[in-house]
Amino acid sequence: MGSWGGTGKPFGTEAKWHVKVQDTKNGSIQVFHTEFVVLCVGQFSGLPNIPEFLPNKGPEVFKGKVMHSEDFSALNNSTAAELIKTKRVTIVGSHKTAADIAAECANANGVKYPCTMIQRNAHWFLPSDKLSGLLLGFLYFNRFSEFLVHKPGETFLLSFVATMLSPLRWGISKLIETYLRWNLPLKKYGMLPKISFLEDMSACQTVMLPDKFYDRVEEGSIIIKNSQILSFCEEGLIIDGENQPIETDVVIFATGFKGDEKLRNIFESPVFQNNIMGSPTSTVSLYRQIIHPRIPRLAIIGYNENFSNLGRSEIKSVWLSQFLDGNLELPSIRDMEKEANMWADHIKQVTGRYFRRACISNSSIWYTDQLCRDMGCNPRRKKGFLVDLFIPYAPTDYAGLTSK
C-alpha cells in the first residue's frame, strides 16, 4: 500500500486544506487555504453530552434553570457566584467536574441551601494530599508499574512478565482500595465504586477530590444521590427509589462531552468523517496518536487522554515539529494502520465502556518511548538503572528532548 498523502511527506503537493472560520460576533465566514492543518481541539469542550429524555420528561417541563458544566465554567466569577447564591443546585454527574461544582456550591451556600449531586456510577476519588500523589506516582507512573500490564506491540518476554506479575497488579489495586475504604466514608454515602481501582485507573476515571469534600458531605451541604434513571418535573428532578422529586432551582449537567463526534463534525467531507469515526463502536485510530493514516496533511494533538495531558501533548508537538522539519519519516499507510489499530484494540480492551476517552494511562511511558525512538532520542530519561525503573516519570523528564 502507498505512502501517506502520496509522498509520506508533510508538504510537497498542490493539494490544500480549505479551512472555514466563522466570526462569532457577526457570523461572517472566512476561508483560509493551507498546506497542513494541526487540530488541537481536545475532547472536553464544544459538544456537550446531554442525556436524552422522553417527551414531557425533560428540561422543557422544569421551571428552573438548566445548563451544562461547560456553560457554567464559561461564566465569570461574579456571574457564577450570583447564579448559585442561595439557590438549590443539583449536579448531574459523577466525575471531577461534578465534584468541583458541588464543592463550589457548598462553599457558597452551606447547609441552608445544600447542593445535590446525582451519580449513575461511582468512581474512585483520591484525597487531594501528598500521600495520594506519592501512591499514584510510585505505584502507577514509573517504568516498573508498566511491567505489570500488557502493552501494545510488546515482545513475548514482556507479555510473559506482565502475565506472571498480574497477582502483584491485582494486589496493588486492592491495597489502594483498602486504604480509601479505611480513610473515606465511601459506603456510608453511596460513593463506593462497583469496579476495581485498577479498572478505573486504566480508563482515566480516577481523579482527586476537592479539598474537604467529605467534610461538606458530613455537614450536609453536599447530598449524594445514586440513580440510574432521571427525569424532570416542574419542581425539579425525579430519581430511582424516591417518591418525592428533588426540589431544585438550578440543574447543571456535568456529563462530559462527545469528543469523537466533535472531531468528526469538523470535516465537511463524508469520506473524512467516516475515516475519523466509521461506526458507534469504532475509535479514532491514529498513528502514534497523532496522524490519521487515511487523512493526509493533518495532525491531531491532545485527543488521547492521560494523567498528564499537557505534558504528553507537548511531547507529541515536539514529534510533530520533527516530522514537519523532515527529520523523521512515516511508514507506509498499511503499517501506520496496523500500528493505529493495535493501539485502538488495546485501548478498548483496558478501558471497557470508556474506550471513547482513548485513555493510554497504563502504558504512557511505553508510548512516549516510541516517540523518543522515532526522534532518535534516548527514551530513558533518568540516570541510573534503579532510578529509571522505580522513580515516577513526569513531564520535566522530557525537557530539552531534542535540544542539541
Salt bridges, closest charged atoms under 4 A:
ASP100 OD1 - LYS96 NZ 3.34
GLU154 OE2 - HIS150 ND1 2.76
GLU154 OE1 - LYS151 NZ 3.89
GLU177 OE1 - LYS174 NZ 3.32
ASP200 OD1 - HIS123 ND1 3.08
GLU218 OE1 - LYS188 NZ 3.53
GLU242 OE2 - LYS225 NZ 2.70
GLU247 OE1 - ARG88 NH1 3.27
ASP249 OD1 - ARG88 NH2 3.05
ASP260 OD2 - ARG356 NH1 2.70
GLU268 OE2 - LYS20 NZ 3.06
GLU305 OE1 - ARG357 NE 2.70
GLU329 OE2 - LYS9 NZ 3.73
GLU337 OE2 - ARG294 NE 2.64
GLU339 OE2 - ARG288 NH1 2.86
ASP369 OD2 - ARG143 NH1 2.71
ASP374 OD2 - ARG288 NE 2.64
ASP388 OD2 - ARG143 NE 2.77
ASP388 OD2 - ARG380 NH1 2.68
ASP397 OD1 - LYS382 NZ 3.02
